[in-house]
């Protein structure tokens, strides 16, 4: 009975997450990146994992969930935007190696795809979402509790872990809850778990971040100093 409940919860969560979508591009070109970038830091502060289902896009907000469909074979994959790119003419999106493999484009390296926005951490200007590969939506500025900083010499930064999950659907639920109160969290992925974290917190912002978390009943988080 417990397993049935968990299975139903995952199905309902996925159905809720992917209930609404809008077209970013009816036909565009996708490429992918793999071993050369594996383990490097992405533009949103995560470590790139070529085996995770992620993607790079030039303008979509980090954390946006996209449905990318290969127009030549009809296969689709859901990916989460955590990086910037591709910086090549006539390319709309860079997929992780795992995502590229899921839609059968590894051998060709490039594929004709359609792209749908399934979920976004910030509102998207509807007038700029058109059925062309060149028109891309622009995110409306949001009022974040803090702006993540990148590590520089002499700057002390902190990272807060809010949860660790084996199912990505559960991690996404926590991400959405954190976005509602003004945070833009990131993922840390291991071979078995997905950790939801707030990264790049400056010393002067740490107390404010903790106060907002406590006020909104986010408990049992782990705070540690950035090591990179």
Helices and strands as residue ranges (DSSP letters): H 2-17, E 22-33, G 35-37, E 54-56, E 65-70, E 76-83, E 93-96, H 97-102, E 110-119, G 126-128, E 157-165, H 168-180, E 186-189, E 194-202, H 203-215, E 222-225
